[in-house]
Amino acid sequence: MPTIHIDTVFNIELEFELAPFPKRLLAYGIDFCLMIIYMLVMKMILYGEINGFSRDSMGIDILIVSFPMLIYSLLT
C-alpha cells in the first residue's frame, strides 16, 4: 500500500498509509449525501417547504444553511 512520509521540525518522520481511490470516492459520496440531507432539512425547518425562499431571509439562509456546508470539509 502506498505511504506518505512527513518530516517534522523535531526530526521525527511520520508515515501514513494512503487510502485507495474507491474508499476515498465512497467517503466523498457519503459526505455529499449528508450535506444534501442537511440542506433539505434546514430549508424545511426554516421555510416550511423546500422551495420556499424569501429575499428578507437571505442572511439567515447563508449563515445557517450554506456556511456549515462550506466549512464541512475543513472541519472533518
All heavy atoms as a GROMACS GRO file, in nm:
protein
  614
    1MET      N    1   0.085  -0.117   0.000
    1MET     CA    2   0.000   0.000   0.000
    1MET      C    3   0.090   0.124   0.000
    1MET      O    4   0.187   0.131   0.074
    1MET     CB    5  -0.091  -0.001   0.122
    1MET     CG    6  -0.185   0.116   0.127
    1MET     SD    7  -0.305   0.106   0.260
    1MET     CE    8  -0.425  -0.001   0.185
    2PRO      N    9   0.057   0.224  -0.081
    2PRO     CA   10   0.140   0.344  -0.086
    2PRO      C   11   0.136   0.422   0.046
    2PRO      O   12   0.035   0.424   0.115
    2PRO     CB   13   0.079   0.428  -0.198
    2PRO     CG   14  -0.042   0.357  -0.246
    2PRO     CD   15  -0.053   0.228  -0.174
    3THR      N   16   0.248   0.481   0.077
    3THR     CA   17   0.257   0.559   0.201
    3THR      C   18   0.311   0.698   0.169
    3THR      O   19   0.370   0.721   0.064
    3THR     CB   20   0.350   0.491   0.303
    3THR    OG1   21   0.480   0.477   0.246
    3THR    CG2   22   0.298   0.355   0.344
    4ILE      N   23   0.291   0.787   0.263
    4ILE     CA   24   0.344   0.922   0.253
    4ILE      C   25   0.430   0.946   0.376
    4ILE      O   26   0.395   0.904   0.486
    4ILE     CB   27   0.232   1.027   0.240
    4ILE    CG1   28   0.289   1.164   0.213
    4ILE    CG2   29   0.143   1.028   0.360
    4ILE    CD1   30   0.184   1.267   0.175
    5HIS      N   31   0.545   1.010   0.356
    5HIS     CA   32   0.637   1.039   0.465
    5HIS      C   33   0.641   1.190   0.487
    5HIS      O   34   0.655   1.267   0.393
    5HIS     CB   35   0.778   0.989   0.432
    5HIS     CG   36   0.785   0.843   0.408
    5HIS    ND1   37   0.794   0.753   0.510
    5HIS    CD2   38   0.781   0.771   0.294
    5HIS    CE1   39   0.797   0.630   0.459
    5HIS    NE2   40   0.789   0.639   0.327
    6ILE      N   41   0.632   1.229   0.614
    6ILE     CA   42   0.638   1.371   0.650
    6ILE      C   43   0.746   1.387   0.755
    6ILE      O   44   0.746   1.319   0.858
    6ILE     CB   45   0.502   1.420   0.706
    6ILE    CG1   46   0.393   1.402   0.602
    6ILE    CG2   47   0.513   1.564   0.752
    6ILE    CD1   48   0.254   1.432   0.654
    7ASP      N   49   0.842   1.475   0.727
    7ASP     CA   50   0.948   1.506   0.823
    7ASP      C   51   0.905   1.629   0.903
    7ASP      O   52   0.870   1.732   0.847
    7ASP     CB   53   1.080   1.534   0.752
    7ASP     CG   54   1.135   1.410   0.684
    7ASP    OD1   55   1.118   1.300   0.740
    7ASP    OD2   56   1.192   1.423   0.574
    8THR      N   57   0.910   1.617   1.035
    8THR     CA   58   0.873   1.729   1.121
    8THR      C   59   0.996   1.810   1.156
    8THR      O   60   1.110   1.770   1.130
    8THR     CB   61   0.804   1.680   1.249
    8THR    OG1   62   0.900   1.607   1.327
    8THR    CG2   63   0.685   1.593   1.219
    9VAL      N   64   0.976   1.926   1.219
    9VAL     CA   65   1.088   2.011   1.260
    9VAL      C   66   1.166   1.949   1.376
    9VAL      O   67   1.277   1.993   1.406
    9VAL     CB   68   1.040   2.152   1.297
    9VAL    CG1   69   0.986   2.223   1.176
    9VAL    CG2   70   0.939   2.148   1.408
   10PHE      N   71   1.111   1.849   1.440
   10PHE     CA   72   1.177   1.781   1.551
   10PHE      C   73   1.252   1.657   1.506
   10PHE      O   74   1.286   1.570   1.586
   10PHE     CB   75   1.076   1.743   1.659
   10PHE     CG   76   1.005   1.862   1.716
   10PHE    CD1   77   0.872   1.883   1.689
   10PHE    CD2   78   1.072   1.952   1.796
   10PHE    CE1   79   0.806   1.993   1.742
   10PHE    CE2   80   1.007   2.062   1.849
   10PHE     CZ   81   0.874   2.084   1.822
   11ASN      N   82   1.276   1.645   1.375
   11ASN     CA   83   1.345   1.532   1.314
   11ASN      C   84   1.276   1.399   1.342
   11ASN      O   85   1.340   1.297   1.366
   11ASN     CB   86   1.492   1.525   1.359
   11ASN     CG   87   1.572   1.641   1.305
   11ASN    OD1   88   1.544   1.690   1.197
   11ASN    ND2   89   1.670   1.685   1.382
   12ILE      N   90   1.144   1.404   1.339
   12ILE     CA   91   1.065   1.282   1.354
   12ILE      C   92   0.996   1.259   1.220
   12ILE      O   93   0.934   1.348   1.163
   12ILE     CB   94   0.959   1.297   1.465
   12ILE    CG1   95   1.028   1.321   1.600
   12ILE    CG2   96   0.870   1.174   1.471
   12ILE    CD1   97   0.932   1.358   1.711
   13GLU      N   98   1.009   1.139   1.170
   13GLU     CA   99   0.948   1.106   1.042
   13GLU      C  100   0.813   1.037   1.066
   13GLU      O  101   0.805   0.934   1.132
   13GLU     CB  102   1.038   1.013   0.961
   13GLU     CG  103   0.984   0.984   0.823
   13GLU     CD  104   1.078   0.899   0.742
   13GLU    OE1  105   1.198   0.928   0.739
   13GLU    OE2  106   1.028   0.801   0.683
   14LEU      N  107   0.708   1.098   1.014
   14LEU     CA  108   0.575   1.040   1.024
   14LEU      C  109   0.543   0.967   0.895
   14LEU      O  110   0.574   1.016   0.786
   14LEU     CB  111   0.471   1.149   1.049
   14LEU     CG  112   0.490   1.233   1.175
   14LEU    CD1  113   0.386   1.344   1.179
   14LEU    CD2  114   0.481   1.148   1.298
   15GLU      N  115   0.482   0.852   0.908
   15GLU     CA  116   0.448   0.772   0.791
   15GLU      C  117   0.300   0.736   0.796
   15GLU      O  118   0.250   0.683   0.895
   15GLU     CB  119   0.532   0.644   0.790
   15GLU     CG  120   0.513   0.558   0.670
   15GLU     CD  121   0.605   0.438   0.671
   15GLU    OE1  122   0.718   0.450   0.719
   15GLU    OE2  123   0.560   0.331   0.626
   16PHE      N  124   0.227   0.771   0.688
   16PHE     CA  125   0.085   0.745   0.680
   16PHE      C  126   0.056   0.660   0.557
   16PHE      O  127   0.115   0.682   0.452
   16PHE     CB  128   0.005   0.876   0.669
   16PHE     CG  129   0.017   0.964   0.788
   16PHE    CD1  130   0.101   1.074   0.786
   16PHE    CD2  131  -0.056   0.939   0.903
   16PHE    CE1  132   0.112   1.156   0.894
   16PHE    CE2  133  -0.045   1.021   1.012
   16PHE     CZ  134   0.040   1.131   1.009
   17GLU      N  135  -0.036   0.566   0.571
   17GLU     CA  136  -0.081   0.489   0.455
   17GLU      C  137  -0.189   0.568   0.383
   17GLU      O  138  -0.278   0.625   0.445
   17GLU     CB  139  -0.137   0.354   0.500
   17GLU     CG  140  -0.033   0.260   0.555
   17GLU     CD  141  -0.092   0.125   0.591
   17GLU    OE1  142  -0.211   0.101   0.562
   17GLU    OE2  143  -0.019   0.045   0.649
   18LEU      N  144  -0.182   0.572   0.252
   18LEU     CA  145  -0.282   0.641   0.172
   18LEU      C  146  -0.401   0.549   0.148
   18LEU      O  147  -0.386   0.430   0.123
   18LEU     CB  148  -0.222   0.683   0.038
   18LEU     CG  149  -0.111   0.786   0.044
   18LEU    CD1  150  -0.055   0.811  -0.095
   18LEU    CD2  151  -0.162   0.915   0.104
   19ALA      N  152  -0.520   0.606   0.156
   19ALA     CA  153  -0.642   0.528   0.131
   19ALA      C  154  -0.656   0.505  -0.020
   19ALA      O  155  -0.625   0.594  -0.100
   19ALA     CB  156  -0.763   0.603   0.184
   20PRO      N  157  -0.704   0.388  -0.059
   20PRO     CA  158  -0.725   0.363  -0.202
   20PRO      C  159  -0.836   0.453  -0.258
   20PRO      O  160  -0.925   0.499  -0.186
   20PRO     CB  161  -0.766   0.216  -0.210
   20PRO     CG  162  -0.768   0.164  -0.072
   20PRO     CD  163  -0.731   0.272   0.022
   21PHE      N  164  -0.829   0.479  -0.388
   21PHE     CA  165  -0.922   0.570  -0.453
   21PHE      C  166  -1.069   0.530  -0.434
   21PHE      O  167  -1.152   0.616  -0.405
   21PHE     CB  168  -0.890   0.583  -0.601
   21PHE     CG  169  -0.982   0.676  -0.673
   21PHE    CD1  170  -0.972   0.813  -0.655
   21PHE    CD2  171  -1.081   0.627  -0.756
   21PHE    CE1  172  -1.059   0.900  -0.719
   21PHE    CE2  173  -1.168   0.712  -0.821
   21PHE     CZ  174  -1.156   0.849  -0.802
   22PRO      N  175  -1.108   0.401  -0.447
   22PRO     CA  176  -1.251   0.367  -0.428
   22PRO      C  177  -1.302   0.401  -0.288
   22PRO      O  178  -1.416   0.448  -0.273
   22PRO     CB  179  -1.257   0.217  -0.454
   22PRO     CG  180  -1.139   0.188  -0.539
   22PRO     CD  181  -1.033   0.285  -0.496
   23LYS      N  182  -1.220   0.383  -0.186
   23LYS     CA  183  -1.263   0.418  -0.050
   23LYS      C  184  -1.280   0.568  -0.035
   23LYS      O  185  -1.373   0.615   0.029
   23LYS     CB  186  -1.162   0.368   0.053
   23LYS     CG  187  -1.172   0.221   0.083
   23LYS     CD  188  -1.081   0.185   0.198
   23LYS     CE  189  -1.096   0.040   0.234
   23LYS     NZ  190  -1.013   0.002   0.348
   24ARG      N  191  -1.189   0.645  -0.094
   24ARG     CA  192  -1.199   0.790  -0.087
   24ARG      C  193  -1.321   0.839  -0.162
   24ARG      O  194  -1.390   0.932  -0.118
   24ARG     CB  195  -1.072   0.854  -0.142
   24ARG     CG  196  -0.952   0.828  -0.053
   24ARG     CD  197  -0.823   0.878  -0.111
   24ARG     NE  198  -0.831   1.016  -0.151
   24ARG     CZ  199  -0.751   1.074  -0.239
   24ARG    NH1  200  -0.657   1.003  -0.298
   24ARG    NH2  201  -0.764   1.201  -0.269
   25LEU      N  202  -1.351   0.779  -0.276
   25LEU     CA  203  -1.467   0.818  -0.354
   25LEU      C  204  -1.596   0.786  -0.279
   25LEU      O  205  -1.690   0.867  -0.277
   25LEU     CB  206  -1.466   0.748  -0.490
   25LEU     CG  207  -1.574   0.787  -0.589
   25LEU    CD1  208  -1.559   0.935  -0.626
   25LEU    CD2  209  -1.565   0.702  -0.713
   26LEU      N  210  -1.602   0.670  -0.216
   26LEU     CA  211  -1.720   0.633  -0.136
   26LEU      C  212  -1.737   0.729  -0.019
   26LEU      O  213  -1.849   0.774   0.009
   26LEU     CB  214  -1.707   0.490  -0.086
   26LEU     CG  215  -1.820   0.440   0.003
   26LEU    CD1  216  -1.951   0.435  -0.075
   26LEU    CD2  217  -1.787   0.305   0.061
   27ALA      N  218  -1.628   0.765   0.047
   27ALA     CA  219  -1.636   0.858   0.160
   27ALA      C  220  -1.685   0.995   0.112
   27ALA      O  221  -1.766   1.059   0.180
   27ALA     CB  222  -1.501   0.871   0.227
   28TYR      N  223  -1.640   1.040  -0.004
   28TYR     CA  224  -1.685   1.168  -0.058
   28TYR      C  225  -1.834   1.161  -0.090
   28TYR      O  226  -1.908   1.256  -0.063
   28TYR     CB  227  -1.606   1.205  -0.182
   28TYR     CG  228  -1.653   1.334  -0.244
   28TYR    CD1  229  -1.618   1.456  -0.188
   28TYR    CD2  230  -1.734   1.334  -0.356
   28TYR    CE1  231  -1.662   1.574  -0.243
   28TYR    CE2  232  -1.780   1.451  -0.412
   28TYR     CZ  233  -1.743   1.572  -0.355
   28TYR     OH  234  -1.789   1.689  -0.410
   29GLY      N  235  -1.879   1.050  -0.146
   29GLY     CA  236  -2.021   1.034  -0.177
   29GLY      C  237  -2.108   1.037  -0.053
   29GLY      O  238  -2.215   1.099  -0.051
   30ILE      N  239  -2.062   0.973   0.054
   30ILE     CA  240  -2.136   0.974   0.180
   30ILE      C  241  -2.141   1.116   0.237
   30ILE      O  242  -2.247   1.163   0.281
   30ILE     CB  243  -2.073   0.876   0.281
   30ILE    CG1  244  -2.093   0.732   0.233
   30ILE    CG2  245  -2.129   0.897   0.422
   30ILE    CD1  246  -2.016   0.630   0.312
   31ASP      N  247  -2.027   1.186   0.234
   31ASP     CA  248  -2.025   1.325   0.283
   31ASP      C  249  -2.118   1.414   0.201
   31ASP      O  250  -2.189   1.498   0.256
   31ASP     CB  251  -1.883   1.381   0.276
   31ASP     CG  252  -1.792   1.324   0.383
   31ASP    OD1  253  -1.844   1.264   0.479
   31ASP    OD2  254  -1.670   1.338   0.369
   32PHE      N  255  -2.119   1.396   0.069
   32PHE     CA  256  -2.204   1.476  -0.016
   32PHE      C  257  -2.352   1.450   0.014
   32PHE      O  258  -2.432   1.544   0.023
   32PHE     CB  259  -2.174   1.447  -0.164
   32PHE     CG  260  -2.247   1.536  -0.259
   32PHE    CD1  261  -2.208   1.668  -0.275
   32PHE    CD2  262  -2.355   1.489  -0.331
   32PHE    CE1  263  -2.275   1.751  -0.362
   32PHE    CE2  264  -2.423   1.571  -0.418
   32PHE     CZ  265  -2.383   1.703  -0.434
   33CYS      N  266  -2.389   1.324   0.035
   33CYS     CA  267  -2.528   1.291   0.070
   33CYS      C  268  -2.567   1.352   0.204
   33CYS      O  269  -2.678   1.403   0.219
   33CYS     CB  270  -2.546   1.140   0.074
   33CYS     SG  271  -2.544   1.062  -0.088
   34LEU      N  272  -2.475   1.351   0.301
   34LEU     CA  273  -2.504   1.413   0.430
   34LEU      C  274  -2.525   1.563   0.416
   34LEU      O  275  -2.614   1.620   0.482
   34LEU     CB  276  -2.390   1.385   0.528
   34LEU     CG  277  -2.380   1.243   0.581
   34LEU    CD1  278  -2.253   1.227   0.665
   34LEU    CD2  279  -2.502   1.206   0.660
   35MET      N  280  -2.446   1.628   0.332
   35MET     CA  281  -2.464   1.772   0.312
   35MET      C  282  -2.598   1.804   0.244
   35MET      O  283  -2.665   1.900   0.280
   35MET     CB  284  -2.349   1.830   0.229
   35MET     CG  285  -2.222   1.842   0.309
   35MET     SD  286  -2.094   1.936   0.223
   35MET     CE  287  -2.043   1.819   0.099
   36ILE      N  288  -2.639   1.723   0.148
   36ILE     CA  289  -2.767   1.744   0.081
   36ILE      C  290  -2.882   1.723   0.178
   36ILE      O  291  -2.978   1.802   0.182
   36ILE     CB  292  -2.780   1.652  -0.042
   36ILE    CG1  293  -2.675   1.687  -0.147
   36ILE    CG2  294  -2.920   1.657  -0.100
   36ILE    CD1  295  -2.689   1.828  -0.204
   37ILE      N  296  -2.875   1.618   0.260
   37ILE     CA  297  -2.978   1.593   0.359
   37ILE      C  298  -2.985   1.708   0.459
   37ILE      O  299  -3.094   1.756   0.494
   37ILE     CB  300  -2.954   1.458   0.431
   37ILE    CG1  301  -2.978   1.343   0.334
   37ILE    CG2  302  -3.040   1.445   0.555
   37ILE    CD1  303  -2.935   1.208   0.385
   38TYR      N  304  -2.870   1.757   0.504
   38TYR     CA  305  -2.867   1.872   0.596
   38TYR      C  306  -2.934   1.993   0.532
   38TYR      O  307  -3.015   2.062   0.596
   38TYR     CB  308  -2.723   1.904   0.634
   38TYR     CG  309  -2.708   2.034   0.709
   38TYR    CD1  310  -2.738   2.042   0.844
   38TYR    CD2  311  -2.665   2.150   0.645
   38TYR    CE1  312  -2.727   2.160   0.913
   38TYR    CE2  313  -2.654   2.269   0.713
   38TYR     CZ  314  -2.684   2.273   0.847
   38TYR     OH  315  -2.674   2.392   0.915
   39MET      N  316  -2.900   2.021   0.406
   39MET     CA  317  -2.958   2.137   0.338
   39MET      C  318  -3.110   2.125   0.328
   39MET      O  319  -3.183   2.220   0.356
   39MET     CB  320  -2.898   2.152   0.198
   39MET     CG  321  -2.953   2.273   0.124
   39MET     SD  322  -2.896   2.284  -0.044
   39MET     CE  323  -2.979   2.144  -0.118
   40LEU      N  324  -3.159   2.009   0.288
   40LEU     CA  325  -3.303   1.991   0.273
   40LEU      C  326  -3.377   2.002   0.407
   40LEU      O  327  -3.483   2.065   0.415
   40LEU     CB  328  -3.332   1.856   0.207
   40LEU     CG  329  -3.286   1.842   0.062
   40LEU    CD1  330  -3.310   1.700   0.013
   40LEU    CD2  331  -3.357   1.942  -0.026
   41VAL      N  332  -3.322   1.944   0.511
   41VAL     CA  333  -3.385   1.950   0.643
   41VAL      C  334  -3.388   2.094   0.694
   41VAL      O  335  -3.490   2.141   0.746
   41VAL     CB  336  -3.313   1.856   0.743
   41VAL    CG1  337  -3.356   1.883   0.886
   41VAL    CG2  338  -3.338   1.711   0.706
   42MET      N  339  -3.276   2.166   0.679
   42MET     CA  340  -3.272   2.304   0.726
   42MET      C  341  -3.366   2.394   0.647
   42MET      O  342  -3.429   2.483   0.703
   42MET     CB  343  -3.129   2.359   0.721
   42MET     CG  344  -3.037   2.295   0.823
   42MET     SD  345  -3.098   2.300   0.992
   42MET     CE  346  -3.095   2.474   1.025
   43LYS      N  347  -3.377   2.372   0.516
   43LYS     CA  348  -3.470   2.450   0.435
   43LYS      C  349  -3.615   2.422   0.478
   43LYS      O  350  -3.696   2.513   0.484
   43LYS     CB  351  -3.454   2.418   0.287
   43LYS     CG  352  -3.325   2.462   0.228
   43LYS     CD  353  -3.338   2.600   0.174
   43LYS     CE  354  -3.212   2.636   0.099
   43LYS     NZ  355  -3.215   2.767   0.043
   44MET      N  356  -3.646   2.296   0.510
   44MET     CA  357  -3.781   2.264   0.554
   44MET      C  358  -3.810   2.326   0.690
   44MET      O  359  -3.921   2.373   0.715
   44MET     CB  360  -3.801   2.112   0.559
   44MET     CG  361  -3.805   2.048   0.422
   44MET     SD  362  -3.830   1.872   0.429
   44MET     CE  363  -4.005   1.868   0.461
   45ILE      N  364  -3.711   2.328   0.779
   45ILE     CA  365  -3.730   2.388   0.911
   45ILE      C  366  -3.746   2.540   0.898
   45ILE      O  367  -3.835   2.599   0.961
   45ILE     CB  368  -3.612   2.354   1.004
   45ILE    CG1  369  -3.616   2.206   1.040
   45ILE    CG2  370  -3.613   2.440   1.130
   45ILE    CD1  371  -3.494   2.157   1.115
   46LEU      N  372  -3.664   2.604   0.818
   46LEU     CA  373  -3.667   2.750   0.807
   46LEU      C  374  -3.786   2.802   0.729
   46LEU      O  375  -3.846   2.902   0.765
   46LEU     CB  376  -3.538   2.800   0.741
   46LEU     CG  377  -3.411   2.793   0.825
   46LEU    CD1  378  -3.291   2.833   0.742
   46LEU    CD2  379  -3.424   2.881   0.947
   47TYR      N  380  -3.819   2.736   0.618
   47TYR     CA  381  -3.919   2.790   0.527
   47TYR      C  382  -4.048   2.710   0.521
   47TYR      O  383  -4.142   2.751   0.455
   47TYR     CB  384  -3.861   2.804   0.387
   47TYR     CG  385  -3.734   2.882   0.384
   47TYR    CD1  386  -3.617   2.826   0.337
   47TYR    CD2  387  -3.730   3.014   0.429
   47TYR    CE1  388  -3.500   2.899   0.335
   47TYR    CE2  389  -3.614   3.087   0.427
   47TYR     CZ  390  -3.499   3.029   0.380
   47TYR     OH  391  -3.383   3.100   0.378
   48GLY      N  392  -4.052   2.596   0.582
   48GLY     CA  393  -4.173   2.515   0.582
   48GLY      C  394  -4.186   2.428   0.458
   48GLY      O  395  -4.266   2.337   0.455
   49GLU      N  396  -4.108   2.456   0.358
   49GLU     CA  397  -4.104   2.373   0.237
   49GLU      C  398  -3.968   2.389   0.173
   49GLU      O  399  -3.893   2.481   0.203
   49GLU     CB  400  -4.214   2.412   0.138
   49GLU     CG  401  -4.204   2.556   0.090
   49GLU     CD  402  -4.319   2.593  -0.001
   49GLU    OE1  403  -4.434   2.567   0.035
   49GLU    OE2  404  -4.291   2.645  -0.108
   50ILE      N  405  -3.936   2.301   0.082
   50ILE     CA  406  -3.802   2.301   0.023
   50ILE      C  407  -3.783   2.420  -0.070
   50ILE      O  408  -3.678   2.482  -0.072
   50ILE     CB  409  -3.776   2.168  -0.051
   50ILE    CG1  410  -3.772   2.054   0.049
   50ILE    CG2  411  -3.647   2.174  -0.130
   50ILE    CD1  412  -3.762   1.918  -0.011
   51ASN      N  413  -3.883   2.457  -0.149
   51ASN     CA  414  -3.867   2.563  -0.247
   51ASN      C  415  -3.898   2.702  -0.192
   51ASN      O  416  -3.885   2.799  -0.263
   51ASN     CB  417  -3.957   2.537  -0.368
   51ASN     CG  418  -3.914   2.414  -0.442
   51ASN    OD1  419  -3.796   2.381  -0.446
   51ASN    ND2  420  -4.009   2.343  -0.502
   52GLY      N  421  -3.941   2.712  -0.068
   52GLY     CA  422  -3.973   2.843  -0.013
   52GLY      C  423  -3.849   2.927   0.005
   52GLY      O  424  -3.750   2.882   0.060
   53PHE      N  425  -3.852   3.052  -0.041
   53PHE     CA  426  -3.737   3.139  -0.028
   53PHE      C  427  -3.785   3.283  -0.024
   53PHE      O  428  -3.872   3.323  -0.099
   53PHE     CB  429  -3.641   3.120  -0.146
   53PHE     CG  430  -3.516   3.201  -0.134
   53PHE    CD1  431  -3.418   3.166  -0.044
   53PHE    CD2  432  -3.498   3.314  -0.211
   53PHE    CE1  433  -3.302   3.241  -0.032
   53PHE    CE2  434  -3.384   3.390  -0.199
   53PHE     CZ  435  -3.286   3.352  -0.110
   54SER      N  436  -3.728   3.359   0.063
   54SER     CA  437  -3.765   3.499   0.076
   54SER      C  438  -3.637   3.582   0.072
   54SER      O  439  -3.537   3.544   0.131
   54SER     CB  440  -3.838   3.522   0.208
   54SER     OG  441  -3.856   3.659   0.231
   55ARG      N  442  -3.641   3.694   0.004
   55ARG     CA  443  -3.524   3.783  -0.003
   55ARG      C  444  -3.488   3.837   0.136
   55ARG      O  445  -3.374   3.868   0.163
   55ARG     CB  446  -3.551   3.899  -0.097
   55ARG     CG  447  -3.538   3.862  -0.240
   55ARG     CD  448  -3.393   3.864  -0.275
   55ARG     NE  449  -3.377   3.861  -0.419
   55ARG     CZ  450  -3.274   3.808  -0.477
   55ARG    NH1  451  -3.180   3.752  -0.406
   55ARG    NH2  452  -3.264   3.808  -0.606
   56ASP      N  453  -3.586   3.850   0.224
   56ASP     CA  454  -3.562   3.903   0.357
   56ASP      C  455  -3.480   3.808   0.443
   56ASP      O  456  -3.415   3.851   0.537
   56ASP     CB  457  -3.694   3.934   0.428
   56ASP     CG  458  -3.774   4.039   0.353
   56ASP    OD1  459  -3.712   4.120   0.282
   56ASP    OD2  460  -3.897   4.038   0.366
   57SER      N  461  -3.483   3.680   0.413
   57SER     CA  462  -3.415   3.582   0.497
   57SER      C  463  -3.288   3.528   0.432
   57SER      O  464  -3.241   3.422   0.470
   57SER     CB  465  -3.511   3.467   0.528
   57SER     OG  466  -3.547   3.403   0.408
   58MET      N  467  -3.231   3.600   0.337
   58MET     CA  468  -3.112   3.551   0.269
   58MET      C  469  -2.994   3.540   0.364
   58MET      O  470  -2.915   3.447   0.356
   58MET     CB  471  -3.075   3.640   0.151
   58MET     CG  472  -2.963   3.581   0.067
   58MET     SD  473  -2.914   3.684  -0.071
   58MET     CE  474  -3.062   3.695  -0.164
   59GLY      N  475  -2.979   3.632   0.458
   59GLY     CA  476  -2.869   3.626   0.554
   59GLY      C  477  -2.878   3.504   0.644
   59GLY      O  478  -2.778   3.439   0.672
   60ILE      N  479  -2.998   3.473   0.689
   60ILE     CA  480  -3.019   3.354   0.771
   60ILE      C  481  -2.988   3.229   0.690
   60ILE      O  482  -2.926   3.135   0.740
   60ILE     CB  483  -3.163   3.351   0.826
   60ILE    CG1  484  -3.183   3.464   0.925
   60ILE    CG2  485  -3.193   3.216   0.892
   60ILE    CD1  486  -3.325   3.479   0.972
   61ASP      N  487  -3.029   3.230   0.565
   61ASP     CA  488  -3.003   3.116   0.478
   61ASP      C  489  -2.853   3.093   0.462
   61ASP      O  490  -2.805   2.981   0.471
   61ASP     CB  491  -3.068   3.138   0.342
   61ASP     CG  492  -3.067   3.015   0.254
   61ASP    OD1  493  -3.038   2.907   0.307
   61ASP    OD2  494  -3.094   3.028   0.134
   62ILE      N  495  -2.779   3.199   0.440
   62ILE     CA  496  -2.634   3.186   0.423
   62ILE      C  497  -2.569   3.138   0.551
   62ILE      O  498  -2.484   3.049   0.550
   62ILE     CB  499  -2.574   3.319   0.376
   62ILE    CG1  500  -2.618   3.348   0.232
   62ILE    CG2  501  -2.421   3.315   0.384
   62ILE    CD1  502  -2.580   3.485   0.182
   63LEU      N  503  -2.607   3.195   0.665
   63LEU     CA  504  -2.543   3.158   0.792
   63LEU      C  505  -2.578   3.017   0.837
   63LEU      O  506  -2.492   2.941   0.879
   63LEU     CB  507  -2.582   3.258   0.901
   63LEU     CG  508  -2.513   3.393   0.895
   63LEU    CD1  509  -2.568   3.483   1.003
   63LEU    CD2  510  -2.364   3.376   0.912
   64ILE      N  511  -2.705   2.982   0.832
   64ILE     CA  512  -2.750   2.856   0.891
   64ILE      C  513  -2.737   2.739   0.794
   64ILE      O  514  -2.706   2.627   0.835
   64ILE     CB  515  -2.894   2.869   0.942
   64ILE    CG1  516  -2.897   2.969   1.056
   64ILE    CG2  517  -2.949   2.736   0.988
   64ILE    CD1  518  -3.034   2.998   1.110
   65VAL      N  519  -2.757   2.762   0.667
   65VAL     CA  520  -2.759   2.652   0.571
   65VAL      C  521  -2.628   2.642   0.494
   65VAL      O  522  -2.564   2.537   0.492
   65VAL     CB  523  -2.878   2.664   0.474
   65VAL    CG1  524  -2.877   2.552   0.374
   65VAL    CG2  525  -3.008   2.665   0.550
   66SER      N  526  -2.585   2.748   0.432
   66SER     CA  527  -2.472   2.742   0.340
   66SER      C  528  -2.337   2.739   0.410
   66SER      O  529  -2.248   2.666   0.368
   66SER     CB  530  -2.477   2.859   0.243
   66SER     OG  531  -2.597   2.857   0.172
   67PHE      N  532  -2.318   2.820   0.512
   67PHE     CA  533  -2.187   2.828   0.577
   67PHE      C  534  -2.140   2.694   0.635
   67PHE      O  535  -2.025   2.656   0.613
   67PHE     CB  536  -2.188   2.938   0.683
   67PHE     CG  537  -2.054   2.962   0.744
   67PHE    CD1  538  -1.952   3.017   0.669
   67PHE    CD2  539  -2.030   2.930   0.876
   67PHE    CE1  540  -1.828   3.040   0.725
   67PHE    CE2  541  -1.907   2.952   0.933
   67PHE     CZ  542  -1.805   3.008   0.858
   68PRO      N  543  -2.224   2.620   0.708
   68PRO     CA  544  -2.178   2.489   0.757
   68PRO      C  545  -2.142   2.393   0.642
   68PRO      O  546  -2.050   2.313   0.656
   68PRO     CB  547  -2.297   2.437   0.837
   68PRO     CG  548  -2.369   2.557   0.879
   68PRO     CD  549  -2.354   2.655   0.766
   69MET      N  550  -2.212   2.405   0.530
   69MET     CA  551  -2.179   2.318   0.417
   69MET      C  552  -2.042   2.355   0.358
   69MET      O  553  -1.969   2.267   0.312
   69MET     CB  554  -2.287   2.326   0.310
   69MET     CG  555  -2.418   2.265   0.354
   69MET     SD  556  -2.548   2.286   0.234
   69MET     CE  557  -2.485   2.193   0.097
   70LEU      N  558  -2.008   2.482   0.360
   70LEU     CA  559  -1.880   2.526   0.307
   70LEU      C  560  -1.762   2.483   0.396
   70LEU      O  561  -1.656   2.449   0.346
   70LEU     CB  562  -1.879   2.677   0.290
   70LEU     CG  563  -1.968   2.733   0.179
   70LEU    CD1  564  -1.970   2.884   0.185
   70LEU    CD2  565  -1.920   2.686   0.044
   71ILE      N  566  -1.780   2.487   0.526
   71ILE     CA  567  -1.669   2.455   0.616
   71ILE      C  568  -1.667   2.307   0.659
   71ILE      O  569  -1.580   2.267   0.735
   71ILE     CB  570  -1.668   2.545   0.739
   71ILE    CG1  571  -1.792   2.526   0.825
   71ILE    CG2  572  -1.650   2.690   0.699
   71ILE    CD1  573  -1.783   2.593   0.959
   72TYR      N  574  -1.760   2.228   0.608
   72TYR     CA  575  -1.770   2.087   0.646
   72TYR      C  576  -1.639   2.012   0.620
   72TYR      O  577  -1.588   1.941   0.705
   72TYR     CB  578  -1.886   2.019   0.575
   72TYR     CG  579  -1.901   1.873   0.606
   72TYR    CD1  580  -1.960   1.833   0.725
   72TYR    CD2  581  -1.853   1.776   0.520
   72TYR    CE1  582  -1.973   1.699   0.756
   72TYR    CE2  583  -1.866   1.642   0.550
   72TYR     CZ  584  -1.925   1.604   0.669
   72TYR     OH  585  -1.936   1.472   0.699
   73SER      N  586  -1.584   2.030   0.500
   73SER     CA  587  -1.462   1.956   0.466
   73SER      C  588  -1.343   2.004   0.548
   73SER      O  589  -1.252   1.926   0.578
   73SER     CB  590  -1.433   1.967   0.317
   73SER     OG  591  -1.413   2.102   0.282
   74LEU      N  592  -1.342   2.132   0.588
   74LEU     CA  593  -1.233   2.180   0.672
   74LEU      C  594  -1.241   2.120   0.812
   74LEU      O  595  -1.140   2.090   0.874
   74LEU     CB  596  -1.237   2.332   0.681
   74LEU     CG  597  -1.202   2.408   0.554
   74LEU    CD1  598  -1.224   2.557   0.577
   74LEU    CD2  599  -1.059   2.382   0.515
   75LEU      N  600  -1.362   2.104   0.862
   75LEU     CA  601  -1.380   2.051   0.997
   75LEU      C  602  -1.354   1.901   1.006
   75LEU      O  603  -1.308   1.851   1.107
   75LEU     CB  604  -1.521   2.082   1.048
   75LEU     CG  605  -1.553   2.229   1.071
   75LEU    CD1  606  -1.698   2.245   1.111
   75LEU    CD2  607  -1.461   2.288   1.175
   76THR      N  608  -1.385   1.829   0.898
   76THR     CA  609  -1.366   1.685   0.901
   76THR      C  610  -1.235   1.647   0.841
   76THR      O  611  -1.190   1.539   0.848
   76THR     CB  612  -1.480   1.613   0.826
   76THR    OG1  613  -1.484   1.658   0.692
   76THR    CG2  614  -1.612   1.637   0.893
   0.00000   0.00000   0.00000
